[in-house]
Amino acid sequence: MAQPYFLGCPQWQHPAWNSGLPPGKSPLDRYSQVFNCVEGNTTFYATPSREQCQHWRSQVPDDFRFLLKFPRTITHERLLSGVDAGMRDFLDVVAPLGDVAGPFLLQLPATFGPEHLNNLWLFVDALPAPLTCAVEVRNRFFFSKGEAEKALNRGLRERSIARVCMDTRALFAATPDNEITIEAQRKKPRVPVHLLPGDAAPVIRYIGHPDLESNRRYLAPWVERVANWIEEGRQPYFFLHMPDIGDALSLTEIWTDLLSTRVDGLEPLRFNEQQPQLGLF
């Protein structure tokens, strides 16, 4: 039976997770017994080999989803201009993941502004069917509720493309009194939470407060929204980040505990137990 939503992290392994995940043949195998999706951040920095993609595919169940990021050479260096060949080369390499590929993540830098929107439409319109993507923007004009944001949202809605929502409110509520928090606040954008209603499955990236318990108040509004999406059959993607990614399993316990009180049939995940704990998945 398919799960009612997708839950994942920005990576599938971390030394701090070794005692918490169930046993398995590899880190990805262990991760995919608990989570049913992952952000493919590795493809942003370097394109894997086709053989590596085949190996990843062999380690996950059929209902698992990779949300792979397009390489930064395409999104950040070229701003989607003149990248048709690069896009097709990348898609050819990751083709072995085709049946477990969710929407590709098109993360655009702050330098990608309203004047580049036509690049975006040419790029997404050139994606071979049935592939699709989810678009994350960081330029301030796309959060101003002005003509630029209206044009962006209209184009995404017309194409049934999700606008990725990055929620960094919890992160920036933290006092930057340690190197990990300072670095996380430096790297992550401080942008408003803007959701785009539409037909595409929502994609949420939540960046947590370093104090785990402080996340409960910031996660609470998402509980109701995600529950509503589940009830509508939307199957949203919900990714949990932490300044120290080693804390992601503990944040997952908090999130699934909150959501299980709202959605009948969902059980909270519990880690660091002796027996394999599959929980929600």
N, C-alpha and C positions, 0 to 999 in steps of 0.2 A: 504493500500500500504506500503510495507516494505521501511524503510529509507535506503538511499544509504551508510551510514556508521554508526558506533557505537560510541557514545560519552558518557563519564562518568567521575566519580570521584573515589577516593579511599575509599569513604564511602557514606552512603545515608542520614546522618543527621548531623546537627551541629546547635547549638543555633543561630549563626549568619544568618542562612538561613531561619529562621522562617518567616520573613516578605517577603521573596522573592519568595518562592515556592507557587504554587497554593494550595488551600484548599484540604484536603483529610482526610481519616480515620486514617492514620498513617504516620510516617515519610517516610517509604518506598513507600507507595502509592503516597505521594506528590512528592517525588523524581522521581518516575517512570513515572509521567506525563510529565516530562521535559527531563530527560535523558533516554536512552534506554539500558544502561549497567552500571555495577558497578564492581570495584575490590572487591573480597571477602577477604579482609584482616583479618576479624574476624576469619576465619577458620585457619589462620596461627598460631594464638595464642591459640585457644581452639576450639575443635570440637563441633558444636551445636548438639542438639538432633534431631532426625528424625521429631518429632512434630514441632520443631522450623522451620525446613526446609519446612515442609508442610504449615506452617503459612506464611513464606516468599513467597512461590509460589502463595498463594491465593491473594497476594497484588499487583502482577505485571501483565501486559498484556502479551499475548503470544509471542510478538516480542521482549520482554525484555531479556537481557542476563546477567547472573552472571558469572564472571570469578573468580572462587574460587581458593584460594591458598591451596596447599597441606600443611599439618601441619609441623611446624618447627621440630618436632621430626623425621619426615621422611627426610626432606631436609637438615637440619642444624646439627642435633645431630647424625644422622646415615649416612649422605651423600649418601642416596639411597641404602645403603648396608643392605641386609637382612630385607627388609621392605615390602615384598609382602603381608603378613597378615595385616599389618597396613594399607597399601594402600587399600586393599579390604574392610576392616572394615570402613574406611573413606568413600569410594564410596557408601557403603550400607547405611550409615547414610544420605548422601546428595542425595540419589536416587530420592526423591520427586521433586527435582529441575531439573531432567533429561531433560525435554523438553525445559527448558529455560537456560540450561547450555551452555556457550561458551567453548572455550578451557580452561582447568584447567591451572592455573599459577604455574609453577615449578620454584620457585625462589631459586637459588643456592648461597651459601655463597662464599666469597673469598677463603675459605679453600678448596673448591671443585675445584681441578685442573685437568690438563690433565691426571694424573694417575688414576682419578676416572671416566673417560669417559665411560668405560665399564659398570659401575654401571648405568649410565644414559641410555644407550641403553637397558640394561636388564629391567630397570624400564618402559620405555615408550613402549617397545615391549610387556610388560605384561599387559598393559592397555586393558580392555575389549572393543571390538568394540561396538559402533562407537565412544567411547570417545577418545579425543585427548588432547594435552596440548600445551602450549607455554613456551619456556625455556628462563629464564633470568640467565646469568652468570655474575660473578664479579671478577673472577680470572684474573690477568693481562696478563697471557699467552694467554687467549682467545681474547685479543685485540692487540696482537703483530704482526698479519698478518703472523705468522710463521706456522710451521707444526701443532701445537696444535689447532690454530684457524681454519686451513684448515680442520683438522679432525672433529672438532665440526660442522662446517658448512656443510661439506659433509654428515655427519650422519643425521643432521636435514633435509637437503634438500631431501635425499633419503627417509625419512619418512614423508615428507610433513608437517613438524613441524615448526612453526614460532619461530624465535629468537627474544625475546622481546628486543626492543630498548628503553633504558632509556636515556633521554636527560636531563642532569643536567647542561648544559652550562649556562643557564640563572641564575640558583641558585648560581653557583660558580663565576659568574661575579659580584655578589653583595658584597658590603663591609660588613664584619661580625661585625656590630656595635650595634647589639641588640641580646638578648637571643634567640629569635625565629629563626633568621637567623643562628646564631652560632650553635644551636641545629640541624637545618635542614642540614647544611653543615657537621656536625659531623656524622649524620645518613646515609645520601645518598652517594652512591659511586661516585667518580669523575672518570668516565670512558669515553673513546671516543664514539662517535656516530657511531656504525657499523650496517648497514642494511644488511639483507640477502635476496637477491632475491629468490623467490620460489613460490610454488603454494598455500601455506598457507596464510590466511588472516593476514596482518601485525598487530602487537600489539605495540603501542607506549605509553610510559609513560613520559609525559612532566612535569618537575619540574620547576615551575615558579620563576621569580625574584620577590622579595618582593615589589618592586615598580611596580605597575601594568602596567603603560604605557611603561616601559622598555621592557616588554614582546613582544611588537609588532615586534621588529626587530628579535627576536629569533623565533617567531612563523611564520614569513613571509616565510622562506624556506619550512616549513611544509604545508603551504597553497597549494603550487604548487604540492607537492608530494602527499598529501591526495587527492587533486582534480584529479590528474592523476589516482590514485588507484580507485577512485569512477567511473571515466570514463571507466576504464577497468573492472568494476564490481567486484572489489576485496573486498568491504565492510570491510575496516580496522577498528580496535579498537583504539580510541584515548582517553587517560585518562589525565585529567588535575589535577595536584597537585599544592599546594602553601605551602610555609613555614608555614603560618598561613592558615589552611584549610578553615577558615571562609571567606577567600577572593576568594574561588574557583568559586563562582557564578559570581563575577566581572570579573575574568579571562575568564570564559565561554562567557560572553558578548563580550569581545574583540576578542576571537577566532572565534566565529560564525559570528561576523561582518566582519572579514577578509575573512573567507571562503565564505561567501555569495556573496562577490564581484567577486569571481572566479567561483563558481558553480551555474549555472542557477537553479532557483526554490527553493533554500535554503534561509530561512529567518533568520536573526540574532535573538538570544534570548534576551529578555529584562526582567529583574527582578525588584522587588520592585515597582510593579504597582498594582493598586487596583483590577483590573479584573484578573482572571486566565490567565496566559500567557503560552500557550503550545508551541509556537514558532516552532522550527524545528520538535518537536515530538508531 
